[in-house]
Amino acid sequence: MLSLHSLRQDPESAINALIKRNIDARPIIDNLLKINEQRREIQKKTEILKAESNKTAKVIGTALREGDKSKADEIKKKTLLIKNELSTFEKKLTNLELNEREILLSIPNTPHRSVKNGSSSKDNEVISTWGDSPLPNNELLPHWELTEKYNLIDFERGVKITGAGFPVYKGKGARLQRSLIQFFLDRNTEMGFQEIQPPYFVNEASSFGTGQLPDKEGQMYHLEEDNLFVIPTSEIPLTNLYRNEIINESDLPIKMTAYSPCFRREAGSYGKDVRGLNRLHQFDKVEIVCIENPEKSYHRLDEMVAHVSGLLKDLGLQFRILRLCGGDMGFTSALTFDFEVWSSAQKRWLEVSSVSNFETFQSNRLKLRYRKTLDKKTSLAHTLNGSALAIPRIVAALLENNQKANSISIPEILHKYTGFKSIT
């Protein structure tokens, strides 16, 4: 959520930045500031009336002690008028505050200066590519055929048990999945990310704090009786660990990693691009989250991008990094880098990670601050997160890119985790 204070101080910066998202924010922000001015004016009047009411109460007390009942009754009438006016002001204040909040929640984060204009994924910038392109081969099988051939994943029984998008991993398929999770966690902890095992259900305040509510409400599974949400990513519980807290500057950065199953409704997802492991309702992911000093957050973002690059290089997967344009960025992000791996059989790129800096957008919702060492003042921290990594499409690319006539090779880095070098 953008800061109302910063919008009052410099509305033009926000208006100009949001043009990158193809949003004409001037009418929205002008209306917000007009409402804010009305609210601030009523607040001033309310404070004056409260002071007058307190003063009048003392006069009534004095009059009663002096036995001047008629004077006390006269002043009481005036007090009643003040109370009625205060009641009217309080109702107006409540409505104006609700309007302010509703408008603020509708405004996405302002993009970083490096973000380019654009309307869709077609306008994203490819900033680097790693790995050799495989030679064209029309005989390569897509992963959904490979998993059936080698008895690794049972999609049909998953449909029987639950529904489409809930696969059943079997044998070496399950072992490969578990090996990737352990490999990612080990590498993340080596880089200083503390491993956390978070809850898989979060409350409404947590979902609001990281921006899933109200923006992504339709994508989350909701337990109405308990008013809990099943997490679509462990970013939510990890970042909310520090909601409503003040962190000492000396304790920054706070770096966390977690494995969790993730649950997404993915309403409206159909067609060939969602076949097999390409898009699921339940999948496994290892996440990295960082809470950082604003002066250092973009250095931290570069570090996280380099770390995810290293994971993909170790797996030997050809990948590219894209800087998302304004029109394709998530609602809460200031700058996002997407990682895509090449799928040899499907002959297309598959997104496997997004690494983002949210600046103060989440921390303002979370009331997550840090206390500066020198002057002891508190300021909003910056929050960052990234997938390191989402498992299903990594599995899909590994199977497709390493297939041979009657076997699938396993990257050497995983041998100590899988206990086998190939699937035959």
Steps between C-alpha positions, in 0.01 A plus 500: 500500500639839406565748778239774527768729640725453194203554266422829674863609480560405134193376309662564161770235554238232563282616210795496257627162625159334464489596132741205455215277616272661240305669779388861494512544876445878506119488551537232766778676691337843466179357646695328778677822596172691493344246737809512719482879519132476603587243766788706638277809516227313689762354733614853587141608567445187709806574714382859553151381601643239738715764663196727531296212643765431765517869587121522527489196727732678744279813494194285580683348794596841630143631464356204688754539781404865526130408508420674172275227357340717232840585357599132508178402317560768236853374437376139488278596205806634323688179584220293345529698176876439499447125553251485214743683273783267608283198420436636151872563448592150618264342248646718223853408611419129492360524148793709375754260654328205334504683167869582543587142580294362210674729253847429641438126471407541133832663405783258409863552592698759305755338266874547547666746261660212305161348411402554136160593367296211363157345502563122515760223523589567136659826614727345766876548462728198464808616689706180487493140375714211623561157347508350154187455295443128430487383143145473362362152560139417419533158667533643851208413727325762717525441873140375536587210267838441669342482846258236371773306317725485808218479758600823677174694535139383487281783380187287456495371857558854621181598316318208660615589851456877479467648151706640215817678609578267793760248374619189686881459499627143510828314544792684345266787412429556870871456584602754234249747638629456855861522383442834331335639813795394717755628245335843484471526880865400547621755249277772647625442854859505372423851373392610847123450474363357824274201442146545632216251509191725488127427533319416178187691606497874564245746629349794315743752651797302369351472151433872500849584627685352202242619247314181409185664632309657347695465171520119471203386707362287216823302472507380860318213665296635791376311808190705571414350839842593643564796268842359413673492163714214368831652393573550129865561597704491820584867437184580698582332834873581474452873448222517759730365769602863552161668456443783751862482618793742517834343409836639605702618202791284619283188452448569128494328262265229619531218245259205511430193290220244518366201316125471480227354286317783324131510414350715224157485346634632166147579385466527123815301418434264211661374179822339386724739697369363831543131418692268733715690750474834322228635728374331817265568788746340745876512453821516701723804520802622693486873570752762608389818680705796617424798724757768429616856557361713212851626420616143435191330356596524132843358572316217678273454199804457274640246745175301497486505118860371487413227751204369298721511187754281680235240587393468136861484378572218745204309356631559148176657381501758224326809636440865438430795729236757415441838655123539503343805340260719693191336352607146596621557854313379804283746692742523795835502317732793428740289290473134396738264321346182359703186435393268218649161410492354151276199443651295218195288428242778532735742320416791725615683809354407841499747789660351811573801719414863563737707712355834613566806709181642651677795664262632772175385337461188715667641811254792506214250514688285750610795717847345478762754602863515598667725757805689375812460707612864499187709562268223628231609254278233344439453127328245280725211395520361148379145428619267223418146399568241233440139404811291551341308342151392389527122456250379232638680196856425612404132501336539158812662350738249659304207362455643152850645457688195632305223329667234290350207309439287808612707797505846657826632644502670840726807548816409691430756773190297600658153511575513873136593562327260263724198549473428125666652193228427249141389460469188283 
